[in-house]
Amino acid sequence: MYLQNWQSLLEQHAQDAIIVLIEGTIVHANPLAIKLIRAKNLNEIAGMRWSSFLLFKQANKLKTHLQSGSSILPNAIAEFCELQTRDGQSLEVEVRLHSFPLQRQTAYVLRLRDLQTQPIAKTFQLQTFSAGLASNGLNHEALHHEKEILEMIALDNPLTQILQDVCDRMERLLDNGSICAIMLYDSDTEKLKLAAAPSMEAEFLNEIDHLEIGLGSWSCGVAIQTGNIKIVEDIAASELWFQNKQTPTRYGFRSCWSVPIKTAFNTLLGTVDIYHRTHRHPSDDEQTLIMDAMHVIALAIDKKNMEQSLATSEDRYRSVVNNLTEGIMVIAPGGKILTCNPSARQILKITDIESMGRRHRYFKRIFREDSSEIKIGEDPASLVLKNGEPITSLSLGLELIDQTIVWLLVNAQPINSSRNNKTEAVLISFTDTTEVRETERQLQYIATHDALTGLPNRHQLHQRLEYALSHADEQKVAVIFLDLDHFKNVNDTAGHAAGDGLLCDVAKRLSSCIRATDMLARLGGDEFVIVVEEFATAQHLKELADRILIKMSEPFVIEQHQYHLGTSIGISVFPHDGTDGPTLLRCADSAMYLAKELGRNNYQFFTSDLMIRAQHRYTLERNLRRALVDDEFLLYYQPKVSLVDGSIIGAEALIRWQMPDIGLVAPNEFIPFAEEIGLIVPIGRWVLTKACEQAQQWRQTYKIDFKISVNISPRQFQDPKLPQFILEVLLQSGLPAHALQLEITEGLLMVEAEHLSSVFDAIKTLGISISLDDFGTGFSSLSYLQRFPIDNLKIDRSFIREIPENQDSVVLTKAIIAMSSALGMSVTAEGVENLEQMEFLKEAGCDEIQGFYFSRPVSVDSFSALLRQHSITRL
């Protein structure tokens, strides 16, 4: 689509200097443009031709369009050039060119930015990305993801894995239904080859592999051919897709944004393609995010190429001699420089060969990788002159006259006389590897340090532990595991930025408590680890733990508010508690959990009892990962009985784990692990699927209006795909929506209210009811009942257990039932164990009960028997 008038473009880009051209001359300029060109007013520059104030150093697409004056541009073009101001100055500017038809003419709109004062998209850097994103949350998350990708690059993860991860992270950051693919240019076939597309359908992946390059063959083919971004809002109507538009539209794709992947030297490596199922144009923030991803991808590919290059043979290094980007020098006996190319002069900061004279005058010293100095006479040129043998791929450092250090990869070849074959000079070729070494150093730092606190991270911690244990001998090594108590409250009340600041303060306080020989590392979140070496007795560890508790007891001041945090500490000691790093960490972690169980803000040493608990925890965690695959889970069902007529009106589905060689494992033992290691979502989906299938089978078999209740964890509820999955389960099982009830806990309602509302709305639209479980034991805020569409309250068993003996429980239970009735909610009492409790609840107006008085949770067969028996009997 083209802009209907240039005024709308002025409104869109009021932050830029804008000039409107017709037939190559100025007809309008906004105040920023008048100021940039150093004019007094519009009249002073009206009628000027573009060539009188824009100077292009080389031919490019933008200059061609300005000269032709007749083409209509499908997209904006951006280039760099010089701007000649009215007072004779020359400014480096970025120019973006737009065009639109105007009364049978082509009008051009120039958007100009002064590179000295304004950041530009074309030379995007991390700082631009940080400033350009709309929300601090997205900014923080994007920087976090980029750090993790750079860590993967630094740790030499496979390129395919890195590209797949980039796609996945981009889709999550864009959060607009984007589907990402990365295509790489295959120089052998001159086609684009699919490299990563984790969210694409398998059939579509076969369609987009090995694509032709050129107009009409997908927008990525045109992007790689032209080296420019191609944004297609409507694939079906785009000329870029005229040969292949049926393929994406068949899979529901309506728009595609293709960005060429370029190296720092503008070498084209492939494209990043963002597909949408709607007609969309990227916002500035989205373009910035995609450009950032392109640079990260280019860095990953460049690093892999560099590694391959360094692993090639001597012949590959010798060919570098002919590359003019390398430094080349010819040195005669005695060290006289006969000639050197511009790259050598630039790298070594040589201004004049004649005045410089011999080679040793342009540097102070030359040294090896181990910092040992190389004396004159032992340097590469002298050795080649002496021995006549070439030297290849020698890495050495030079301290130049201005005291800067440069690192060079050097090749030295003898130049022999044609008369006597005697070496009469040396050809020195060298590559400046200073920047590469610095980049590797930075990547290594990123890979081994926490970005927030600057402390060593998990990777460096494991290295240090491994080194310490390998040199321990008779010396003890201790691991201290620390976790902040109630840190989540800071994030919830003051925000994540305040939480980050507090973590930095924590790192400083902990650092002040340890010795220089100890290591403090951050594992992530609010978890820290200290490695202690060279201590005599456990008393040293106790004193250190006491210092930490005292230091951490001091209030933290954030935005003039005080926060008090405790610290739970677990301690393990080599070799008594373990002989390797992972075991010591696991033992210290177990001791830390014991400290939390004992009231928090204390320290505990690992013991043999904890060893048994740790082994059990490890066994559960290890086996839990395969339990779903091996079909080891099963469901038990506890009946819900109506207090009106005594009929079974539903059941709660309760998961059990039939672990081989151990037997049934209760959910309170393995569900926390499932939450911790991220398996609760697939487990929850399995429970929901099985429960709905079984409930529908009972409804059909016994011809009853039967409702099944399924517990949904907070992590499941925060999954935006939950409503769609529930709909699919209902359709596949045939269970009516009103026959499904989801049980949630009060803790879920305390966070992310805006997100929760949309999920609640989607679930309620399906016709599913929602029950608030364990009501009365948590915060029990009445505002939750007003803000969220709750259909049913479950009174916690702790109230029912003390009825009718405890008068407080009686009063509270009656109050909950009365309140629920007034709000139009049904009430379920759980934990009913005797006749007196049931009669009290019936008289108080409770709707239904659940508990051992009627039945414990039972297997499918036993529950079926209950239904058969109950079809002819009533309470």
TINUZA-577080 format. One record per residue (C-alpha): y, z, x; residue in one letter. Coordinates in steps of 0.001 Angstrom, whole numbers, plus 500000, padded with zeros to 6 digits. Each point is the difference from the previous one (the first is absolute). Layout:
YZXa ...
This chain:
500000500000500000m 503526499241501207y 503091502109499539l 502216498652497228q 503221500895501813n 501124501437503259w 501686502983498313q 496573501505499213s 499046499725503692l 503222501780500954l 499087502852497680e 496440500207501400q 501127500134503642h 503376501719499916a 499171501690503321q 500022496615501831d 502783497663501047a 499620496969497656i 501484496498500299i 499551497235497396v 499963496358501245l 500320496758498039i 499680496758501972e 499939502107503164g 503396501673499506t 500971503531498947i 500927500397496313v 499566503770499737h 499508503068502216a 499686503665499102n 502186502674501702p 497232500862502524l 499768496362501091a 503797499691500325i 500016503145502132k 497036498840502113l 501632496640500817i 503264501840500848r 502075498195497350a 502886501448497994k 498944498589496656n 497874497322498352l 502741497375500152n 499932500146503799e 496360498844500180i 499588497986496790a 499038496421500787g 498553500809503479m 496728498224500837r 497025502153500900w 499740498374503436s 503454501363500930s 498857503611499876f 496159499921500343l 498435499052503350l 496204499524500262f 498491500131503496k 497082497818498952q 498911497850497109a 498397501878497126n 499239499635496316k 503226501681498864l 502202497696502066k 498089496970498712t 500643500970496375h 503693500592500661l 500310496594501655q 498164498170497224s 501871501751497207g 497668498729497293s 496730501932500022s 499181502693497486i 498274502959501676l 496917501574498366p 500633503196502005n 502695501543502140a 500105499092503726i 501069502480502679a 501048499151503576e 502159501400502802f 503191498334501277c 503475500694501412e 503022500489497754l 503350498812501412q 502722502260498532t 503610499002499373r 501178502065502976d 497646498209502415g 497207502571500174q 496303499156499860s 497608502187497928l 496204499942499795e 499126499772496307v 497012499498497747e 500583497291497373v 497968499701496790r 500386496759498056l 499521499635496238h 500724496914497874s 500333499065496336f 500971496862498018p 503623499869498870l 501257496996497988q 497763497462501754r 500842501514503369q 498264502475502252t 501896503262500498a 499034502182502949y 500416503782500237v 500053501500503495l 499169503707500444r 501162501233503425l 499253503253501820r 501526501162503272d 497039500975502223l 502081502638501794q 500718501963496826t 497248499191497496q 496185500199500211p 498287496785498965i 496677499212498404a 499116497283502514k 500017502437502931t 498387502790498023f 499343503242501826q 498558503358498984l 503484501476499520q 500904497251497526t 496854500685498055f 500754503722499869s 503529499408498712a 499080497289497532g 497310501616497857l 501062501266496611a 498385503418500022s 499497502667502655n 496419500437498810g 499142496327500553l 501888500042503315n 497979502996501195h 496724498476498822e 500763496599501558a 500838501561503376l 496854502113499775h 497857496930499308h 501611498007502829e 499270502874502395k 496350500013498950e 499718496217500500i 501577500326503463l 497480502748500781e 497183497634499014m 501458497350502309i 500327502511502843a 496409501200499479l 498669496422500192d 498649499865496467n 498513496594499103p 502656497471498977l 498209499293496704t 500085503693499107q 503713500240500858i 500889496967497866l 497919501271497074q 501782503358500269d 503431498328500126v 499182498106496778c 498835503141498247d 503043502007501063r 502438497220499023m 498491499815496518e 500380503754499591r 503564500078501352l 501185497039497886l 498324501640496986d 500796497100497703n 496676498296499467g 500228498185503316s 496847498556501521i 500255499355503730c 498246497454502200a 500402499196503701i 499260496500501293m 499718499196503722l 500657496616501558y 496919498446501614d 501243497699502755s 496600498324500336d 499781498831496382t 503784500059499384e 499349501867496771k 500759503439498606l 497012502321500078k 499690503075497754l 500232503200502060a 500418502766497412a 500258500324496212a 498309503249498938p 501076499841496342s 499208496332499300m 497096498910497814e 497066498727502072a 500078496590498295e 503704499571500771f 499419500886503655l 497727496967500355n 502756497825498543e 502709501057502480i 498042499857503253d 500806497121502399h 503130498680498250l 501778496836500979e 503540500185501392i 502792498056498326g 501897499362496778l 497927500301496840g 497285502026501637s 500879503592499059w 503306501697500921s 498419501563503099c 499266496505501332g 503661499075499630v 501159503329501475a 497954499486503167i 501099496373500258q 503717500774499700t 500047503485501496g 502039501210497012n 499357502433497144i 498828498275496819k 500561501921496774i 498418498383496964v 500842501712496724e 498010497570497858d 496940498445501650i 499322497706497065a 503471498431500292a 500343499913503794s 499813496797502013e 498546502002502886l 496806500426497963w 499677496634498251f 496590499285501537q 498423503448499501n 501880501818497209k 496873500081497791q 498174502292502431t 502348503056499944p 500883499601496325t 496290499993499169r 499823503518501447y 503158501137498214g 502472499767502914f 503477498902498947r 502168500483503120s 499543500141503778c 502210501045502903w 498940498604503398s 501521501380503224v 499144498382503380p 498759502415502662i 501981499433503198k 499861501508503453t 503092501057501903a 500032496462501483f 499782498389496520n 496374498979500400t 498489499557496542l 496804502008499528l 499398499757496242g 501440501236496720t 500258503107497833v 499525498969496357d 500894502236497040i 498563498849496657y 501046501218496547h 498633499435496532r 503556499681498670t 502974497831500913h 501844502087502582r 502618499688502728h 499986502641502755p 502824502522500183s 501821500580503287d 497945503173500572d 496755498127499355e 500983497236502424q 500860502621502603t 496634501712499514l 498132496688500335i 501988499062503134m 499118503382501520d 496332499399499259a 500293496558501613m 501342501554503212h 497207502607500071v 497400497265499477i 501557497920502775a 499895503046502293l 496308500530499263a 499143496339500675i 502172499898503118d 498290503093501380k 496554498510499429k 501104496765501672n 501415501974502920m 496714501853500464e 498072496732499996q 502454498517502474s 499608502911502406l 496223499579499874a 499961496351501018t 499155498620503417s 502116499513503101e 500582496370499038d 501831501167496881r 502324502164502088y 500652497164502476r 501155497761497146s 502759502510499297v 501686498820503219v 501162496866498234n 501518501946497076n 503741500117500449l 500267503287498141t 498323501559503052e 501848500940503159g 499334497564502864i 501044500527503614m 499220498265503279v 500141502346503006i 499944498912503647a 498715502054502959p 502325502902500674g 500617500490496299g 502751497370499523k 500294498804496388i 499943496202500070l 500374499544496237t 499479501774496701c 500301498942496381n 502386501488497370p 497302502264498564s 499410501578503422a 503735500563500449r 500265501601496571q 496962502257500417i 500962501144503498l 503782499967499317k 500730497641502876i 503530498591499682t 500132497857503160d 497071498987502185i 502184499222503031e 501682503400500012s 496719501765499212m 498229498487502973g 496662501577500664r 497808501283497210r 500272503712500782h 503733499976499185r 499475499633496246y 497800503071499622f 499883503510501387k 496253500506499985r 496751498497498775i 497101502117498764f 496511499870498487r 498650501169496618e 499259503451501486d 503666500264501192s 499063499667503682s 502602497985501895e 499207496576501521i 501616499540503386k 501604496748501107i 497248498121501788g 497421501169497450e 501681498322497050d 498305496949498387p 502216497391501701a 499406501467503473s 496228500240499471l 499742496397498807v 502077498786502957l 497760501989502328k 496583499178498512n 500605496726498209g 498049501326496993e 501454500011496475p 500586503211498063i 499681499874496211t 500724502331497098s 501486502809502070l 501962502547497979s 502798501692501905l 503360501668499382g 503400499369501540l 503014502288500122e 502978497647500032l 503381500526501606i 501458501457496776d 497078502509499910q 498312498400496986t 496212499657500096i 498241496721499183v 496243499447499837w 498625496633501043l 496677498216499754l 500017498001503245v 498180496931501300n 500556498942503627a 498786496592501217q 500222498698503601p 501935496774500583i 498256498273502905n 501381497384502352s 498502496548499542s 499959499571503780r 498101503043501196n 499017501766496773n 501889503071501191k 501661502196497376t 503710499381500287e 501233501594496725a 498793501914496960v 500408499078496344l 500490503186497999i 499716499842496202s 500385503117497943f 500202501155496391t 502305502823498937d 497639502475498294t 502561502817499708t 500536499536496276e 496280499585499351v 499253503231501854r 502739501804498077e 498637498660496707t 496509501152500961e 501421503387500939r 501747500274496625q 496900498879498131l 497954502520501967q 502503502709499088y 499863499016496325i 496203500035500118a 499874503492501518t 502959501847498455h 501033501091496531d 503001497955498856a 501678502885498159l 499751502910502455t 499325498183503284g 496959502225500566l 496670498604501217p 497999498589497090n 496326500166499100r 499070497235502496h 501619501777502964q 498619503358498834l 496428498704500198h 500674498567503471q 501423503318501206r 497103501961498538l 497482497671501606e 501732500357503382y 500344503790499703a 496344500481499078l 498799497718502795s 501867502187502533h 499346503346498314a 497104501231502175d 500165503788499606e 503519499912498532q 500365500492496267k 501746497459497748v 501263500952496535a 501059497956497005v 502522501519497586i 500278498263496624f 503175500722497983l 500870499108496421d 503299500866498294l 499745502045496819d 501878498738496922h 501551497054501862f 499559497825496912k 502592502135498219n 502653498808502454v 499232496334499350n 499939500553496246d 503275501949499831t 502106498648502888a 498510496523500472g 497963498307502722h 502984499572502324a 500500503774500021a 496262500430500513g 500131497706503028d 502863502020501454g 498046503197499491l 496971498548501811l 502220499190502974c 501248503613500012d 496391501212499813v 499121497851503022a 502867501550501975k 499001503557499077r 496352499443500863l 500979498364503307s 502005503107500894s 496888502153499539c 497674498202502437i 499814499575503747r 500720496782501885a 496252499652500677t 499130500076496285d 500160496986497666m 501530499998496519l 499035497029497814a 500659499013496396r 497013498657498082l 502067498891497026g 501558501589496929g 500525503691500693d 497045500404502402e 500499500818503694f 497553500700502842v 500480501877503285i 497652499481502955v 500021503068502262v 498570499952503526e 499799502489502871e 499894503289498112f 497953503056500950a 499133501756496733t 500340499649496241a 502947502391500203q 502130497108501264h 499138497987496869l 500765502957497735k 503391500501501624e 500752496284499638l 499006500053496315a 502165503103499416d 502981498271501682r 499548497006497744i 499784502111496835l 503163501910500964i 501889496831500903k 498934498199496841m 500916503001497798s 503683499379500699e 501602498108497082p 500619496265500288f 503486498911498894v 500167496577498348i 503225498851498340e 501227503603499809q 496786501119498290h 497485502335501590q 496268499280499915y 497301502470501061h 496732498491501169l 496842501680501120g 497522498579502496t 496223500152499711s 498341499847503423i 496407499336501042g 498738500433503582i 496880498646501734s 499019500522503646v 497997497900502489f 497137500347500733p 499107502719497485h 500940498038496859d 499382496467501224g 499736497816503070t 501837496889498803d 503403499297498492g 498984499006496442p 497838503120499649t 502752502319501236l 502507498389497636l 497587500303497101r 499350503664500790c 503702500792500320a 500616498204496699d 497331502120498300s 501562503175501414a 503391498852498703m 498580499571496478y 498615503527500234l 503496501220500892a 501302498351496826k 497254501564497923e 500915503427501409l 503564499802498726g 501675497457502355r 502468500712502809n 497363501457502349n 497637498815502720y 496198500007500128q 497530499295502788f 497007497793499332f 496766501959499384t 496314499250499539s 500392500383496222d 502693497374500084l 497623497821502021m 497607499988497059i 502856499220497604r 501306497272502304a 496573498395500288q 499618500115496244h 503464498466499576r 499183497293502537y 496669499258498315t 501667499689496616l 502734497739501334e 497586497734501883r 497550499669497100n 502727499633497397l 501046496681501510r 496621498476499217r 499292501831496731a 501605497327497804l 498170497179501764v 496658501810499770d 500542500890496308d 499691503765500583e 502507501049497318f 499057500829496419l 501823501277496943l 499348503155497970y 501554500452496583y 501230503193498302q 500344499755496209p 503246500586498112k 499375501573496586v 502291499894496965s 500937503409498602l 500498498393496570v 496412498935499294d 498076500892503168g 499235496368500921s 499905498566503498i 503126497870500122i 500041499126503685g 499178500975503554a 501579500447503415e 498467497870502750a 499386502083503146l 498906498430503284i 497173501378502123r 498735498885503400w 496241499746500520q 499997500242503808m 496661499166501632p 498219503023501514d 502664502352498562i 500022499500496231g 502840500183497501l 503439500610501526v 502693501409497701a 503238498001499714p 502157502848501336n 498183499567503335e 500461496250500490f 502963498928497828i 502566501531502458p 498419497946502795f 500119496896497841a 503716500625499439e 500580500610503712e 498224496893501325i 501201497674497261g 496738499503498088l 501149501633496765i 501274496702498545v 496694498044500279p 498043503111498921i 502321500481497028g 499559496367499000r 496220500413500120w 500189503099497768v 502250498256497482l 497738496934499829t 496750501951499588k 501456502477497490a 501401497254497749c 496726498052500073e 497994503117499101q 502406501094497252a 499840496579498326q 496196500086500165q 499964503408498219w 502499498771497394r 497794497026499165q 496691501901500110t 501038502990497858y 502713498293497923k 502539502716500818i 503749500047500711d 499601501363503509f 502808500530502574k 499337500177503747i 502353501975502311s 500377498938503641v 501916501922502687n 502616497923501866i 501222501275503385s 503716499818500960p 499238497323502599r 498228497867497370q 502889500416497592f 502468498808502651q 498034496754500385d 502134497318498237p 496799498054499272k 498501502866497956l 501025498737496504p 498638496528500714q 496738501444501287f 499615502197496902i 500536496959497782l 497314498078501894e 497545502915499642v 500640500251496261l 499480496267499544l 496806499950502062q 498482503107498381s 501166499240496458g 501294503574499609l 503003500254497609p 503170501267501682a 500301502961497605h 496550501176501151a 501265500606503567l 502013503048501065q 501406500454503531l 500305503575501311e 502801500730502495i 501298503172501645t 503495501508499941e 500499499386503726g 500102496250499363l 503035500327497712l 502175501583502693m 500561496898502138v 501228496431499632e 500980500351496352a 501381496471499793e 496763498460501266h 497944502267497732l 501915498942496921s 499121496347500501s 496299500846500500v 500009502286496953f 501616497268497907d 497436497414501107a 497084502339499206i 501404501032496626k 500568496352499122t 496256499500500367l 499414502726497385g 498456502555502365i 500673503732499526s 501015502357502831i 498951503636500385s 501732502596502194l 497199501959501684d 500065503693501041d 503205500634498028f 501464503415500670g 498868500386503622t 502634497865501725g 503726499701499439f 499453499437496254s 503492498593499577s 500758499155496381l 502193497144501268s 496809498146500995y 498852500044496388l 503337498530498972q 500300497357502749r 496442498690500022f 497796498738497123p 497353502749500051i 497497499891497095d 497806503004500788n 500274503363501806l 496946501632501597k 500369503779500149i 498662501194503351d 496783502024500070r 501822502916501663s 501681500798496645f 496864499451497920i 497843502192502271r 501996503163499134e 500138499394496223i 500012502098497863p 500074503017502361e 503229499123501831n 502940500097497603q 502234497933502311d 497444497179500030s 499756500198496208v 503764499751499553v 500408497156502525l 497118498010498548t 501370500301496467k 503441498985501261a 498598496875501741i 498089499005496854i 503058500523497776a 502279498091502367m 497545497100500267s 499675499800496222s 503790499909499643a 500221497186502567l 497242498013498297g 497468500512502792m 496338500894499664s 498607502997501931v 496732500305501914t 498781503373501306a 497753499793503047e 497702502707501328g 498859501318496585v 496949502165500701e 499337502158496906n 500232500148496216l 503005502367499980e 502072497574502066q 499050497078497746m 500866501892496773e 503336501149501405f 500930496434501002l 498943498632496621k 502128502556498182e 502963499332502343a 499954496309499066g 498464498513503172c 498608496483499408d 497028499809502339e 498080502006502588i 498080499320503185q 497847502490501888g 496658501600500756f 499773501519496495y 499106496576498717f 498729498259503156s 500355499802503740r 500711496573501547p 496714498093499664v 498447496708501038s 500126496809497928v 496508500595498572d 500724503615499084s 503288499064498363f 498240497280497996s 497551502650498771a 502966502187498980l 501451497134497970l 496673499368498268r 499571503686499154q 503608500450498936h 499879497082497613s 498077502234497544i 501341503480500874t 503470501609500187r 501407503213501507l 
